[in-house]
Amino acid sequence: MKVLRTLTAMLREIFDETAFQRYCQREGVEPNRESYAHFLRDADAPEKPKVRCC
């Protein structure tokens, strides 16, 4: 059973299910189509360039 739980957790992470759950908790939103669309848009957004000093 432990192997099955580990495999399930790995697949959920690979397919962004756990990342989406963390996003919903962090943003305080209910999981639905609209919040998933926001999640995908945020995940695909390019990161801000890091500011270099000197």
Sequence and secondary structure as in RCSB ss.txt:
>XXXX:A:sequence
MKVLRTLTAMLREIFDETAFQRYCQREGVEPNRESYAHFLRDADAPEKPKVRCC
>XXXX:A:secstr
 HHHHHHHHHHHHHTTHHHHHHHHHHHT   SHHHHHHHHHHHHS         
